[in-house]
């Protein structure tokens, strides 16, 4: 009886579909990665504009790859910098552009492991 119950449970679990996730895609080689996510109300466009302006005018930035991944404007900026020092400096500058708290998920991280996420209100 236990064996049949276990087989039935296994068969039923194979029939279910996994829940969809809206997590940002993994970026393998970003010196600096900035994620703008949404929880049903779109992304923080004002902060994205500020980050774009910062990155576009910075001489430490080699390239910015924009990966759109959601239906509400979700985007990940994958920034290649000229040096690791540039990545660390930009990490602090981007972090400074984030609001003190945000209902819209904002995250910045370096390839060396520094990470910051704006706290929820």
Backbone as JSON Lines, residues from 0, in Angstrom:
{"i":0,"aa":"X","n":[0.82,-1.19,0.0],"ca":[0.0,0.0,0.0],"c":[0.87,1.26,0.0]}
{"i":1,"aa":"X","n":[1.92,1.27,0.82],"ca":[2.81,2.43,0.87],"c":[3.48,2.63,-0.48]}
{"i":2,"aa":"X","n":[3.88,1.54,-1.12],"ca":[4.54,1.65,-2.42],"c":[3.59,2.24,-3.46]}
{"i":3,"aa":"X","n":[2.32,1.8,-3.46],"ca":[1.35,2.36,-4.41],"c":[1.11,3.84,-4.15]}
{"i":4,"aa":"X","n":[1.02,4.23,-2.88],"ca":[0.81,5.63,-2.53],"c":[2.0,6.47,-3.0]}
{"i":5,"aa":"X","n":[3.2,5.97,-2.8],"ca":[4.4,6.68,-3.23],"c":[4.43,6.82,-4.75]}
{"i":6,"aa":"X","n":[4.08,5.76,-5.46],"ca":[4.04,5.82,-6.92],"c":[2.99,6.8,-7.42]}
{"i":7,"aa":"X","n":[1.82,6.82,-6.76],"ca":[0.77,7.76,-7.15],"c":[1.23,9.19,-6.92]}
{"i":8,"aa":"X","n":[1.86,9.45,-5.8],"ca":[2.36,10.8,-5.51],"c":[3.41,11.21,-6.53]}
{"i":9,"aa":"X","n":[4.29,10.3,-6.89],"ca":[5.32,10.59,-7.88],"c":[4.7,10.87,-9.24]}
{"i":10,"aa":"X","n":[3.71,10.1,-9.62],"ca":[3.05,10.29,-10.91],"c":[2.32,11.63,-10.95]}
{"i":11,"aa":"X","n":[1.65,11.99,-9.86],"ca":[0.94,13.26,-9.82],"c":[1.9,14.45,-9.86]}
{"i":12,"aa":"X","n":[3.03,14.32,-9.17],"ca":[3.98,15.44,-9.17],"c":[4.6,15.64,-10.55]}
{"i":13,"aa":"X","n":[4.7,14.59,-11.33],"ca":[5.24,14.71,-12.68],"c":[4.25,15.41,-13.61]}
{"i":14,"aa":"X","n":[2.97,15.42,-13.26],"ca":[1.96,16.03,-14.1],"c":[1.81,17.53,-13.86]}
{"i":15,"aa":"X","n":[2.32,18.03,-12.76],"ca":[2.17,19.45,-12.48],"c":[3.23,20.24,-13.22]}
{"i":16,"aa":"X","n":[2.88,21.45,-13.59],"ca":[3.84,22.32,-14.26],"c":[4.46,23.25,-13.24]}
{"i":17,"aa":"X","n":[5.74,23.53,-13.36],"ca":[6.38,24.41,-12.4],"c":[5.83,25.83,-12.53]}
{"i":18,"aa":"X","n":[5.8,26.54,-11.42],"ca":[5.32,27.92,-11.43],"c":[6.27,28.79,-12.24]}
{"i":19,"aa":"X","n":[5.71,29.76,-12.94],"ca":[6.54,30.68,-13.69],"c":[7.24,31.61,-12.72]}
{"i":20,"aa":"X","n":[8.45,32.0,-13.05],"ca":[9.17,32.95,-12.23],"c":[9.47,34.19,-13.06]}
{"i":21,"aa":"X","n":[9.66,35.29,-12.39],"ca":[9.99,36.53,-13.09],"c":[11.34,37.03,-12.63]}
{"i":22,"aa":"X","n":[12.2,36.14,-12.24],"ca":[13.53,36.53,-11.81],"c":[14.35,37.02,-12.99]}
{"i":23,"aa":"X","n":[15.26,37.92,-12.69],"ca":[16.14,38.45,-13.73],"c":[17.02,37.35,-14.28]}
{"i":24,"aa":"X","n":[17.34,37.43,-15.55],"ca":[18.22,36.42,-16.13],"c":[19.62,36.53,-15.54]}
{"i":25,"aa":"X","n":[20.31,35.43,-15.49],"ca":[21.68,35.42,-14.97],"c":[22.64,35.97,-16.02]}
{"i":26,"aa":"X","n":[23.45,36.91,-15.62],"ca":[24.45,37.48,-16.5],"c":[25.8,36.9,-16.08]}
{"i":27,"aa":"X","n":[26.48,36.27,-16.99],"ca":[27.7,35.54,-16.64],"c":[28.9,36.45,-16.42]}
{"i":28,"aa":"X","n":[29.05,37.49,-17.21],"ca":[30.3,38.24,-17.16],"c":[30.1,39.74,-17.04]}
{"i":29,"aa":"X","n":[29.26,40.19,-16.16],"ca":[29.07,41.63,-15.95],"c":[30.04,42.12,-14.89]}
{"i":30,"aa":"X","n":[30.77,43.19,-15.21],"ca":[31.59,43.83,-14.18],"c":[30.68,44.53,-13.18]}
{"i":31,"aa":"X","n":[29.57,45.07,-13.69],"ca":[28.56,45.72,-12.86],"c":[27.21,45.37,-13.45]}
{"i":32,"aa":"X","n":[26.29,44.91,-12.62],"ca":[24.96,44.53,-13.08],"c":[23.93,45.32,-12.29]}
{"i":33,"aa":"X","n":[22.98,45.92,-13.01],"ca":[21.92,46.69,-12.36],"c":[20.58,46.12,-12.82]}
{"i":34,"aa":"X","n":[19.77,45.66,-11.86],"ca":[18.47,45.06,-12.15],"c":[17.34,46.0,-11.77]}
{"i":35,"aa":"X","n":[16.39,46.15,-12.68],"ca":[15.17,46.91,-12.44],"c":[14.02,45.93,-12.62]}
{"i":36,"aa":"X","n":[13.41,45.54,-11.52],"ca":[12.34,44.54,-11.56],"c":[11.0,45.22,-11.24]}
{"i":37,"aa":"X","n":[9.94,44.44,-11.34],"ca":[8.59,44.94,-11.09],"c":[7.81,43.9,-10.3]}
{"i":38,"aa":"X","n":[6.91,44.41,-9.49],"ca":[6.0,43.5,-8.79],"c":[4.55,43.86,-9.14]}
{"i":39,"aa":"X","n":[4.33,44.11,-10.42],"ca":[2.99,44.36,-10.91],"c":[2.69,45.82,-11.21]}
{"i":40,"aa":"X","n":[3.64,46.71,-11.01],"ca":[3.38,48.13,-11.24],"c":[4.43,48.79,-12.13]}
{"i":41,"aa":"X","n":[5.2,48.0,-12.85],"ca":[6.25,48.55,-13.7],"c":[7.52,48.82,-12.9]}
{"i":42,"aa":"X","n":[8.56,49.21,-13.62],"ca":[9.85,49.46,-12.97],"c":[9.95,50.92,-12.53]}
{"i":43,"aa":"X","n":[11.0,51.22,-11.79],"ca":[11.3,52.59,-11.37],"c":[12.01,53.29,-12.54]}
{"i":44,"aa":"X","n":[11.22,53.86,-13.43],"ca":[11.76,54.49,-14.65],"c":[12.62,55.7,-14.34]}
{"i":45,"aa":"X","n":[12.27,56.46,-13.31],"ca":[13.07,57.63,-12.95],"c":[14.49,57.24,-12.57]}
{"i":46,"aa":"X","n":[14.62,56.18,-11.77],"ca":[15.95,55.73,-11.37],"c":[16.7,55.15,-12.57]}
{"i":47,"aa":"X","n":[16.0,54.44,-13.45],"ca":[16.64,53.92,-14.67],"c":[17.22,55.07,-15.49]}
{"i":48,"aa":"X","n":[16.47,56.15,-15.65],"ca":[16.97,57.31,-16.4],"c":[18.22,57.9,-15.75]}
{"i":49,"aa":"X","n":[18.23,57.98,-14.43],"ca":[19.4,58.52,-13.72],"c":[20.61,57.61,-13.91]}
{"i":50,"aa":"X","n":[20.4,56.31,-13.81],"ca":[21.5,55.35,-13.99],"c":[22.0,55.41,-15.43]}
{"i":51,"aa":"X","n":[21.1,55.47,-16.4],"ca":[21.49,55.59,-17.8],"c":[22.36,56.83,-18.02]}
{"i":52,"aa":"X","n":[21.94,57.96,-17.45],"ca":[22.7,59.2,-17.6],"c":[24.09,59.07,-16.99]}
{"i":53,"aa":"X","n":[24.17,58.47,-15.82],"ca":[25.46,58.26,-15.16],"c":[26.37,57.4,-16.03]}
{"i":54,"aa":"X","n":[25.87,56.27,-16.49],"ca":[26.69,55.33,-17.26],"c":[27.1,55.9,-18.61]}
{"i":55,"aa":"X","n":[26.2,56.63,-19.26],"ca":[26.5,57.13,-20.6],"c":[27.58,58.2,-20.58]}
{"i":56,"aa":"X","n":[27.76,58.88,-19.45],"ca":[28.76,59.93,-19.39],"c":[30.03,59.55,-18.65]}
{"i":57,"aa":"X","n":[30.18,58.3,-18.3],"ca":[31.33,57.88,-17.49],"c":[32.41,57.24,-18.35]}
{"i":58,"aa":"X","n":[33.64,57.74,-18.23],"ca":[34.75,57.23,-19.04],"c":[35.21,55.84,-18.6]}
{"i":59,"aa":"X","n":[34.79,55.39,-17.42],"ca":[35.15,54.05,-16.96],"c":[34.29,52.95,-17.54]}
{"i":60,"aa":"X","n":[33.25,53.33,-18.27],"ca":[32.33,52.37,-18.87],"c":[32.8,52.02,-20.27]}
{"i":61,"aa":"X","n":[33.01,50.73,-20.52],"ca":[33.38,50.26,-21.86],"c":[32.12,50.01,-22.7]}
{"i":62,"aa":"X","n":[31.18,49.22,-22.16],"ca":[29.93,48.92,-22.86],"c":[28.81,48.71,-21.84]}
{"i":63,"aa":"X","n":[27.58,48.9,-22.31],"ca":[26.38,48.59,-21.51],"c":[25.48,47.74,-22.39]}
{"i":64,"aa":"X","n":[25.2,46.53,-21.92],"ca":[24.3,45.62,-22.63],"c":[22.96,45.65,-21.89]}
{"i":65,"aa":"X","n":[21.9,45.97,-22.6],"ca":[20.57,46.07,-22.01],"c":[19.79,44.79,-22.33]}
{"i":66,"aa":"X","n":[19.41,44.05,-21.3],"ca":[18.63,42.81,-21.46],"c":[17.22,43.03,-20.92]}
{"i":67,"aa":"X","n":[16.27,43.13,-21.82],"ca":[14.86,43.24,-21.38],"c":[14.35,41.82,-21.14]}
{"i":68,"aa":"X","n":[13.64,41.62,-20.02],"ca":[13.25,40.27,-19.69],"c":[11.84,40.15,-19.12]}
{"i":69,"aa":"X","n":[11.1,41.21,-19.02],"ca":[9.77,41.11,-18.44],"c":[8.73,41.8,-19.28]}
{"i":70,"aa":"X","n":[7.5,41.73,-18.83],"ca":[6.39,42.32,-19.55],"c":[6.03,43.71,-19.02]}
{"i":71,"aa":"X","n":[6.69,44.15,-17.97],"ca":[6.4,45.46,-17.38],"c":[7.62,46.37,-17.42]}
{"i":72,"aa":"X","n":[8.5,46.14,-18.39],"ca":[9.68,46.99,-18.53],"c":[10.9,46.49,-17.8]}
{"i":73,"aa":"X","n":[10.82,45.32,-17.18],"ca":[11.97,44.79,-16.44],"c":[13.19,44.74,-17.34]}
{"i":74,"aa":"X","n":[14.31,45.13,-16.75],"ca":[15.54,45.21,-17.53],"c":[16.74,44.99,-16.62]}
{"i":75,"aa":"X","n":[17.78,44.4,-17.19],"ca":[19.06,44.26,-16.52],"c":[20.11,44.96,-17.38]}
{"i":76,"aa":"X","n":[20.88,45.83,-16.75],"ca":[22.0,46.48,-17.41],"c":[23.25,45.73,-17.04]}
{"i":77,"aa":"X","n":[23.94,45.21,-18.03],"ca":[25.2,44.5,-17.82],"c":[26.31,45.44,-18.31]}
{"i":78,"aa":"X","n":[27.09,45.94,-17.37],"ca":[28.08,46.98,-17.67],"c":[29.48,46.37,-17.63]}
{"i":79,"aa":"X","n":[30.21,46.53,-18.72],"ca":[31.63,46.17,-18.74],"c":[32.39,47.46,-18.48]}
{"i":80,"aa":"X","n":[33.26,47.41,-17.48],"ca":[34.03,48.59,-17.12],"c":[35.48,48.41,-17.57]}
{"i":81,"aa":"X","n":[36.21,49.49,-17.58],"ca":[37.61,49.45,-18.01],"c":[38.5,48.79,-16.96]}
{"i":82,"aa":"X","n":[38.18,49.0,-15.67],"ca":[38.96,48.4,-14.59],"c":[38.02,47.95,-13.48]}
{"i":83,"aa":"X","n":[38.53,47.13,-12.59],"ca":[37.75,46.72,-11.42],"c":[37.48,47.91,-10.52]}
{"i":84,"aa":"X","n":[38.43,48.84,-10.46],"ca":[38.23,50.06,-9.67],"c":[37.05,50.87,-10.22]}
{"i":85,"aa":"X","n":[36.91,50.9,-11.54],"ca":[35.75,51.58,-12.14],"c":[34.46,50.89,-11.73]}
{"i":86,"aa":"X","n":[34.44,49.57,-11.72],"ca":[33.24,48.82,-11.32],"c":[32.88,49.14,-9.87]}
{"i":87,"aa":"X","n":[33.87,49.16,-9.0],"ca":[33.6,49.45,-7.58],"c":[33.13,50.89,-7.38]}
{"i":88,"aa":"X","n":[33.72,51.83,-8.1],"ca":[33.31,53.23,-8.01],"c":[31.88,53.41,-8.51]}
{"i":89,"aa":"X","n":[31.59,52.79,-9.66],"ca":[30.24,52.9,-10.23],"c":[29.21,52.21,-9.35]}
{"i":90,"aa":"X","n":[29.59,51.12,-8.71],"ca":[28.69,50.45,-7.76],"c":[28.21,51.46,-6.72]}
{"i":91,"aa":"X","n":[29.14,52.19,-6.13],"ca":[28.79,53.17,-5.1],"c":[27.95,54.31,-5.68]}
{"i":92,"aa":"X","n":[28.26,54.75,-6.89],"ca":[27.51,55.83,-7.51],"c":[26.09,55.41,-7.86]}
{"i":93,"aa":"X","n":[25.94,54.2,-8.41],"ca":[24.6,53.7,-8.73],"c":[23.81,53.51,-7.45]}
{"i":94,"aa":"X","n":[24.43,52.93,-6.45],"ca":[23.77,52.74,-5.15],"c":[23.27,54.08,-4.61]}
{"i":95,"aa":"X","n":[24.04,55.14,-4.8],"ca":[23.64,56.46,-4.35],"c":[22.46,57.04,-5.12]}
{"i":96,"aa":"X","n":[22.21,56.55,-6.32],"ca":[21.06,57.0,-7.1],"c":[19.76,56.31,-6.7]}
{"i":97,"aa":"X","n":[19.87,55.18,-6.02],"ca":[18.68,54.45,-5.59],"c":[17.98,55.24,-4.48]}
{"i":98,"aa":"X","n":[16.64,55.21,-4.47],"ca":[15.92,55.87,-3.37],"c":[16.18,55.15,-2.05]}
{"i":99,"aa":"X","n":[15.92,55.85,-0.94],"ca":[16.15,55.27,0.39],"c":[15.36,53.98,0.58]}
{"i":100,"aa":"X","n":[14.17,53.91,0.0],"ca":[13.39,52.67,-0.01],"c":[12.58,52.66,-1.3]}
{"i":101,"aa":"X","n":[12.23,51.47,-1.74],"ca":[11.52,51.34,-3.02],"c":[10.6,50.13,-3.01]}
{"i":102,"aa":"X","n":[9.37,50.35,-3.45],"ca":[8.44,49.23,-3.62],"c":[8.75,48.47,-4.91]}
{"i":103,"aa":"X","n":[9.56,49.08,-5.77],"ca":[9.96,48.46,-7.03],"c":[11.38,47.95,-6.87]}
{"i":104,"aa":"X","n":[11.6,46.64,-6.99],"ca":[12.91,46.07,-6.71],"c":[14.04,46.66,-7.57]}
{"i":105,"aa":"X","n":[15.07,47.13,-6.89],"ca":[16.27,47.69,-7.51],"c":[17.47,46.98,-6.9]}
{"i":106,"aa":"X","n":[18.4,46.54,-7.75],"ca":[19.57,45.83,-7.25],"c":[20.78,46.18,-8.11]}
{"i":107,"aa":"X","n":[21.92,46.35,-7.46],"ca":[23.18,46.57,-8.15],"c":[24.21,45.62,-7.55]}
{"i":108,"aa":"X","n":[25.07,45.06,-8.39],"ca":[26.12,44.17,-7.9],"c":[27.32,44.21,-8.83]}
{"i":109,"aa":"X","n":[28.46,43.88,-8.26],"ca":[29.69,43.82,-9.05],"c":[30.02,42.36,-9.35]}
{"i":110,"aa":"X","n":[30.87,42.16,-10.33],"ca":[31.31,40.81,-10.66],"c":[32.13,40.2,-9.54]}
{"i":111,"aa":"X","n":[32.69,41.04,-8.67],"ca":[33.5,40.53,-7.56],"c":[32.67,40.21,-6.32]}
{"i":112,"aa":"X","n":[31.35,40.45,-6.38],"ca":[30.49,39.99,-5.3],"c":[29.86,41.06,-4.42]}
{"i":113,"aa":"X","n":[30.18,42.34,-4.59],"ca":[29.5,43.37,-3.83],"c":[28.08,43.49,-4.35]}
{"i":114,"aa":"X","n":[27.1,43.6,-3.44],"ca":[25.71,43.68,-3.87],"c":[24.91,44.57,-2.92]}
{"i":115,"aa":"X","n":[23.94,45.27,-3.49],"ca":[23.04,46.12,-2.71],"c":[21.68,46.09,-3.37]}
{"i":116,"aa":"X","n":[20.64,45.95,-2.53],"ca":[19.26,46.01,-3.0],"c":[18.55,47.08,-2.19]}
{"i":117,"aa":"X","n":[17.85,47.98,-2.88],"ca":[17.11,49.02,-2.19],"c":[16.07,48.37,-1.28]}
{"i":118,"aa":"X","n":[16.02,48.79,-0.01],"ca":[15.07,48.17,0.9],"c":[13.63,48.53,0.55]}
{"i":119,"aa":"X","n":[12.71,47.62,0.85],"ca":[11.29,47.88,0.65],"c":[10.82,48.86,1.72]}
{"i":120,"aa":"X","n":[9.8,49.66,1.4],"ca":[9.29,50.63,2.39],"c":[8.63,49.94,3.56]}
